[in-house]
């Protein structure tokens, strides 16, 4: 996990190469990276979906299985990081030795903390101009509040970066840039580095001693008697309990430092056994249930991702926490309360599937053949049901209207959007019943760009997309009395209705039509009154200012008359609609706009710029608070019309360090000068009289 361009995918490619999973290193800038398999990823050189793979690494005379997930860095694809961290036991937090701790590093770090995932820090790009390993470690302290502990020191930096010194074994490792499986040699520590190595090694042992009481006593008696295995064991304990973060460095692109990083993963990050038992809730009685990560326990797993593959159909990525399940067997879905058959199981290698017979505790795999599985579902043994904690995803922040370019693509568009929404919980599709448009919403402009691109390439649907729309409403502010006489003679039976009504704003808190009949003495027969009500209700769907809906209205029928032959229900309904139209402009109509409740969390230094920007957006600041870590919270009401593209502007104003959440609050009157523009732009014309 890391911010954009820290080198996650390049590091993943080296791990696949050195573990023997691939025989050629794929480069991101050439569009040949194994883990970036989507066309859009290869073209743009960015990661969009998290790709999973399984590899094996020999360490200390044993072979270990690694399940590796490479995640995106863009905040628009935050869902991929969120769901991957939910199911993983440990993470490599990658940093650029030049850019150091970036705002997005803070975001992914907080996500890992939320799920209690232990971390190793890997400072990449040591060969770049301006690279500084120890400065990056210092920023982890100040910006992330992390206790980062260097376990190695770089030999040289920038173009003179030759290798690293292992502080535990006191060995220097020199790399060449070749693509050989063993591209390093061990040697003596350069003389000019001896003092630095001794200083940082002492600090490392002190940290290890603080984490283990037995080691502390031994260290005080004789610092030299502390063995390498004791240091590693203490650091492992501290990493798993999230007290420390071991930090190492390298240059993945130049093939330096990756083998040492893999050894560090084996040494310090937890296996499923270290993470221990998994706890969930029994859906039948609400009690807590605990399963051990053993193949002999009842099966339980969590579905963390749904993907659509053109050859095998819907793939459900899942992490097995306990027990064992065979391909072809049935599992129980606690959300639906139904059994699901897993037809086939695959071990994933990016977008390639290798069929496997079974999965057991600790594995990550993909399953095919189920009918109804969603992201966050728990699947388990029916006789031992358990529901694991699911994932919480942020709400979409930006929406656009889309329509197919040809009418023939309408059904294809619906199916494609359904599949994409199933894959990505932060992408939503809804129909606007007022305009008939299909509105798609996502986490940012890049997110929606990729969705539109995928519609075109994967599903063959060409679409037109509109600008984001605001849903305005109208209301009247004054009461007006009016007499409407509707007469029509067409030869034979005619039409006649006569009503005297008062039309005005509804009482506070009332929505819809507030209808009051005060007709006395049968001047209008009772059977015609519901028709008058129906006429006003249908007229409220379109106000006469700009054609927007009128959410509330009060109508009092005072008097009227009828014709014994020509009057009927339709005549009174039409009379009501005409009365609404003729009165509307006299009743001082106004335009209403949706007002959003906005909350911005920002570091102190950007506060002035953000408040100034909100004032320009007609925002009304309601409150300002502080959080425990010194960030400021700004709460404000802001019109939705002023908020399009706000997330992008906020990132610019705060160097990407501020976050915002927005929810609908209420409707309020649009200022007269803006309302005039909106009415003119709408080009609304009153329909001809019936």
N, C-alpha and C positions, 0 to 999 in steps of 0.2 A: 504494500500500500504506500502511496506517496502522492505528492502534487504532480502537476503536469510536467513532463519532460525531465523527471529525475532519473529515468533509466530503468523503470520496472520491467518493461518487456525485453529490453536488451539483456538485463540480468537474468530474466527467466530463460531466454534463449541459451545463455552460457550454462545455466544449471542443467538444461536438457542435454546440452552437448557433453558436458563433463560427466554426467551420470550415464552416458551411453544411450540416451533416449533418441537422439538425432545424430546423424553422421556428418552433418554440415551445419555450420552456424548461419541462421537466417537473420538478416539485418532489417531493422525497422525502416531505415531511410530508403532501402531498396524495395520495400513492400513485400519482403520475403520472410517475415517473422512467422514462425509456426503458430504462436499464440494469437497473433492478429490475423485471423483467417477471413474476416468479412471484407468484401470489396471496398466498402467505405473506409475501413481501418487502414487498408493497404494504400489507398489513394491519399488519405489525409495524414498518415503517419501517427495516428492516435489510437488508443484502445477505447472501444465502445462497449463491448460486452466482456464480462469476466470469463476467461477460458480456464478449464480445469485439466490437469494431467496427473499421471502417477509416475514416479521415477524411483530408482533405488541407488543408495549411496553406501559405499564401504567405509566404515570408520571403526577403529579400535578392534579389528579382527571380526567384526560382525557386519551384516548387510541390513540396512534399514529401509523401510518403504516410506516415501514422502508423497503426500498429496499436495500438489501445488496449484494455487489459483492466482492468475495474473489479473489485477483489477485496473479499471480506468482511473485517470487522475482528474478529469473534468468534473466540476461540481454538478453539471447537468446530468451526469450518470451516477450520481451518489448512491442510487439504489443498488448498483452492482457491488459497491464496497460494503454497504450495509448488510446485504444478505450473505455475502461471503464471510464477513467477520462473525456473523451469528453462528456459523457451523464450524469454524476453524479453531484449532487449539493454540496456535501461535501465529505471529506475523513478523515479516521483515519490513520494518519502516525504512524506506529508502529516501535518502536526501542527496541533493546536488551539493558538492563541496564548494561551489561558487555561490549558488542561490541560497543555500542553507535552509533554514526553517521558513517555509512559505505559508501564506494563509491557509491554503488547502491542506498543508501538512497538519495544521492545528485541527481542521475539520475531521480528517481521517483518524487522528490521534484520539480525539474525543469519542469517535464512533467505536474505536477499539476498547477504550476505557469503559464505555457503556456496557459492552458485552464481556468485560473482564478478560480480554485477550492479552497474554504476555507478549513482549516485543523484544526484538533485537534491532539495533539501529545499524544501517549500512550506509556509509557516506561514499557515494559513487562519484565518478568524474574527477578523480584526483589528478588526472593528466591535463585538466583545463587550466587556462590562465586565471590566477586569482584563487585557486583551490586552497582551502585551509581546513584541515580535519579538526583541529582542536577548537577553532572558532565555531565550527558547526556544533561540536559537542557542548560548548558554552551556551549557544543559542537554545539548545534543547533544555538546558536548565532554566534559562530566563523566560523563554516563550511558551514552553510546554509544561514547565514545572516538573520535568522528568529528571531522575537521578541517572544520568548517562555515564557509564563507566568504560573508558577506553580499554580494550583487551589487546590492542596492537597499536603500533605507531607507524606512520608512513616513512619510507626511506626516500627522501627527496619529494618534490611535488612539481606540478605543472609538467613541462617537457622532461624534467629530470626525475620523474616518479619511476623508481626502479622496482620497489617491492615494499614489504612490511616487516616489522619486528614483532614476533609473538611475545607479548610481555610475560606470559605464564612460563613458557619453555625457555625464554631468553635466546631464541634462535632467529636469525635473519633469513627471510625467504625472498629470493630474487627471481623475478619473472621475466620471461621474454614474451614478445607479443604473438608468437606463433600459435597456430590452431592445433597444437599437439595436446593429447590428453594429459600428459605430464609436462607442463611448460614452465617448471620452476626448479630451482636448486636451493638447498639450504647452505648457509655459510655463517661467517663471523659477523657480529654487529659492527658497523662502521665505528671507528674510534671516536669521531666527533659526536656520536649519538649516545655514548655510554652514560653520560650524566643524566640525560633526559629519560633514557630507558630505566635507570635505577630509580629516579624520582617517581615516574608513573607506575612502575612495578610496585613500589612501596605503597603508593596510594591504593592500588588494586588490592593488595593483600590486606591493607587496613579495612577496606570496604568488605572484603570476604570475611574477615574476622568479626566485623560488626554483625554479620548475618548468621553467624554460627558460634555459640558460646564455647564449645569445646575448642574450636579453632582459636578463639580469642585468648583463652588461657595459654595455649601452646605458643601463640604469637608473642605474648608478653614475656614468656620464659626464654624463648629462643626464636627470633624471627626466621633464622636460616633453616630451622627444622620443619617449617611448613612445606608439605609436598605439593606437587602439581595437582594430583588427584583431589587433595583436600580443598585447594583453591577452586577448582572446577565444580566440585560438589557444592560448596557454599554459594558460588555464583549462580549455579543452577537453581538452588533453593530460593535465592533472592529474586531471580528472574520470574520463576513460576508464581511466586507470591506477589509479583508486580511491585517489589520494592526498588528494583534497579533495572536498567536497560543496558546490557552489554553493547558496546559500540565498536565496529570495525570499519575498515575503509578499503577502497580498491578503485579500479577503473574497468568496468565490465566490458566496455567497447574494446579496450586494449587487452582483454583477457587476463587481467591482474586482480587477484584477491578473491576470486569466486570460490575456489576450492576451500580456502580458509573460512569463508562465509558458510559454506555447507557444513564444515566441521563444527562451526559455532552453533548451527541449527541443531545438530545431533547432541552437542554438549549441553545447551542451555534451554532450548524450547521444550515444552512438555509433550509427552506421548499421551494417547488417550488414557493410559493407566495413571499418569501423573495428574491428569485433570480429575480422575476419580469418577464416582458414580454420577449418573444423570438423574435429576429430580423433576417430576412433573406432577400433574393432577389426574386422579382417576375420574373420568367424566361421569361415571355412574354414581359415585357417592361424594365427589368433591374433596376426597382426602389426598394427601401427598403420597406419591409412589416413588421409589428409588430403584434404579437398575444399575448393576455394575457393568463396566465396559468389557464383558466377556462373551465369548461365543455361546457359552452354556446357558446364559440368561435368556428371558423372553425377548423377542425382537422389538426394537423401537428405532425409528428414524425420522428425520425432519426433511421435508421437501423445501429446498431453498430457491429453486429456479425452475421455470417451465420454458422450454425452447421448442421451436418448430424446425424440424429437419426435413428437407425435401424428399429424402429417401425412406426414413423410418417413421415419419410423422412426429407426434408430440413426445418430447423427451422430458422426463421429470428428473432433475438433478437432486440427489438426496444424500444425506450424511447418515450413516448407521451408527447409533450410539451404543447399542447393546444387542446381543443375540446374533442370529444368522438367518438369512432368508435365501431360498433357492429360486432360480428362474422358473417360471411356470406355477409358482405357488400363490396363495391368496393372503392378502394383508387387510387389516381393518383401518378405515379412515375415521378418526374420532370426530372430525367436523361434520361429516355427512351421516355418520352412524352406519355406513354400508361397507361391504367387503369389496376389495378391488383385486383383480388378477394382474400380477406382474408377468407379462408374457415373456419378455427378455430383459436381461441385465447387461449393461455395457460398462467397461472401464473406459473413461474418456481420455483421449489425447487430443486436446484442442477441439477440432470439429470432426475427428475420426473416432469411430466406435469400435472397440475390441470386445467381442462377446465374451462374457464370463458366466460360470455356472451358478455362483452364489456370491453374496457379500456378507461380511460379518463386522462386528464392532470396530469402529475406527475408520472404515472404508468410506470413500466418496465415489458414487457411481451414478449412472443414469438408467432409468427404467422406462420401458415402453409397454403399452397395452392397456393402461388404465382408462377409465371413462371420465372420472371427475376428480382431478387433483388440482389444487391451487398452491401458489407460493405460500409457505407458512403452515401447510397441513402436516399433522403428525400421522405417521402410519405405524401400526404395531400389530402385535399378536392379539387376536380377538378375545382370548381368554384372560389376557393381562392388559387391559386398556390403559393408555397413558396419554395425556395431552401435554406437549412441551410448550414452553413459552415461544410465541411466534415472533414476528418482526413488526416494527412500526415504521411505516414509510411516510415521508413528507407529502403534503398535498401539492398538486400541480399549481404553477404560478402564472402561466401564460397560455392563452388559447387563440386558435385561428379557425375560421370557417373554411371547410373544404367541400368541393363537389367534383364528381368525375367529369372529364372533358366530353365523354360521350354517354348518352343515356344507357347504352348497352353495358357500361362498366359499373352501373349502380349496385347490382348484386355483388359483383366482385369486390367493390370497395367495402361494402358492409362486412363481408367474410374476412377480408384482409385486416381491417381495423379491429375486428373481434380477436383475431389471432395475436396481433401486436399488443393489444390491451391485456391479453392473458399472460403474455411473456413479461410485461413490464408494469408493475403495480403503480408506478408514478405517471403512467400515461393513461388518460381517460378519454372516452368518447361519449358525447351526448347529443341528442337532437334538440334544437331550439324549437319548441312547438309553435312559437309565434312567427318565426321567419321560415320555418321548415328547413333551416340549414343544419348541417352536421358540424359540430364544433369539437375540435380535438385539442386537448390541453396537455402540457408537459412541464418539465423543470426549467426550460430555458429555450432560447432561440435555436441553439445548436441541436438540442434534443429533437425539436420539431423538424428541423432541417433533415436530420438523419431518418426520421420516421417517413417523411415525404419521399426521400430518396429510396428507402426500402420498399415503399408502396410501388414505386415505378419499376425497380429492378426485380425484386423477389416475386411480386404479385402481378406485375404487368399492368398496373392501373395508373393512367396519367390523370392528374388532378389539377384543378384551378384552386388557388388558395386566396382568401380575402384578408383584409387587415382586421385586427381585433375590433370587436364591436361592443358598444355599451348598450345595455337594455334600459332605455329611458321610460318614464311613465308620465302621465298628465293628471292634473286635478283642477277643480274650480275653487275659487276663494270667496265668492259672493253668492247670495241667494237672489233668485229672480223669479217673479211670477209671470206666467205666460198662458195665453189661450191658443189652442191649436184646433182648427176646424179642418177636417179632411173630407173632401167631397169629390166624388168622381161619377159622372154619368156616361155610360157607354152604350146606351140603348138597352132596354130590359132592366134588370136589377142593377142598381148602382152601388156605390160605397159611401158610407157616411159615419163619421165619428167626430165628437166634439168634447174636448177635455180642457179643464182649467187646472194647471199644476204649478207648484212651487218647487224649483230645482235649486239645490244648494250643496255646500260641502257637508259630508257625513259627520256625525258626532265623533269626538276623539276616541281612538281605539277601535272604531268600527271599520271593517273591510267589506267590500262587496256593496250591494245595493241595500240601502236602508229605506224601506217602502212603507208609506203610511196612507191608508185610504180614509178620507173624511167626507165622502159623498153621502148626502142625506136624502131621504125620501125617494130613493129608487131612480134618481135622475140618470144614473148609469146603472143598468142591471148588473147584479152581482157576477153573472157568468162572464162579463167582459173585463172585470178588474184584473184577473190573472194575465190576460192578454196585454194590458197596459204595462204590468210589471215585467213581462217577458220582453216587450219592446224596448224598455229602458235597459234591461240586462244585456240584450244583444248589442245595443248602441254603445255600451261601455267598453266593448272590445277595441273600439277605435275612437280616440278623442279627435276633436276637430281642429286641433292646433297643429300637430305633426303626425297624426295617425297612430300615436302610441296608446297603450291600454290606460283606462281610467280605473284605478284600483278601488276607489270608494266614492259614493254619491248618495245624497238624501233626496228622495222625491215624495212630495205630499200631493195627493190628488184631492183638490178642493171641491170641484163641481164639474158639471158637463151636461151633455144631452145626447139623445140617440134617436134614430129613425126606426119605426117599427118594422119596415121592410128592408131598407138599405143597410142598416147597421149589422155588422157581424164581428167575430173575434179578430179576424185579420185586419179590418178597418181600424180597430182600436190599437192593435200592435203597431201598425204603420204610423198612426197619429202620434204614438209615444216616441217613435224613432225620430220623426220630424220635429217634435217639440224639443227633444234633446239637442238636435242639430241647430235649431233656430235660436235656442237660449244660450248655447255653449259659449259663443264669443262674447256675449254680454255679461257672463258670470265671472269675468276676470280669470281666465284659465292660466295656469302656470305649468312649466315643465319640471319634472322631478328627476333626480339622478341618484344612482346607488352610491352610498358613502361607505368606505371600507374602514375597518378597524385595523390599523397598521401598528406592528410592534417591531422596532429595530434594536438589535443588540450590537453595540459598537465599542471599540476601544476609545478611551477618553479623547485622544488627539484628533479624531475625525468628527467629533460632536458638532462643532460650529458649522462645518460644511454641510452636514446632513440636515441639521435644523434649517439652515438657510435654503437648502434645496426643497424641503417640505413646505416652507412658506411660499416659495414660488409656485408650488403645485396646489395652491389654495388649501394647504393642510392646516388643521387646527390641533396644536399640541395640547394634550390632556395631562400628561404626567412624565416625569423623568426620575428614574430610580437608578441605584447602583447594585451590581452583583458582588458576590464575595471576592471574586478575583479582579475587581477593579474595573470591569466593563460597565458601560452605561446602557440603560434601557430607555428608549424614547417611545412613548405611546401617543398616537395621533389618529384623528379622523381625516381621511383624504378621499376626494372623489375618485371613483374608479377610472373615469375618463382621463385623469392625469397620471395614472399609474402604469400605463403600458410601457414596457421596456425598463421599468424601475429597477428590477433586479440587476440588470446590466449597469445602469447608472450608479447604483449603490456600490457595486463591486469596484467601479472606477474611482468613486469618491473615497473609498476606504482601503484602497489597494487590495480589495477582495477580503478584508478581515471582518466586515460587518455582515450580519445576516438579518433577514426580515421575514415576518409571517404576516399574512393578510387574510382577513375574513370579512364577509358582508355584515354590515351593522344595521343601516336604516336608509330610507330615501329622504332626500332634502331638496329644497327648491334650487333650481339652477339660476345663477345671477342673470339679470335681464339681458345684458349685452351678449352673453354667451348663448342664452336661450334663443335670441333672435337669429344668430348664425345657424343654430341647429335646425330651427324651423325652416329657414330658407333652404338649407342643404337638403332637408328631407323632401322638398318639392311636393309636399302633400296637398292634394286638391280634394275638395269635398265632392263626393259622388253626386250625380244628378238626383234631384228629388224623385222619390218613387212615383 
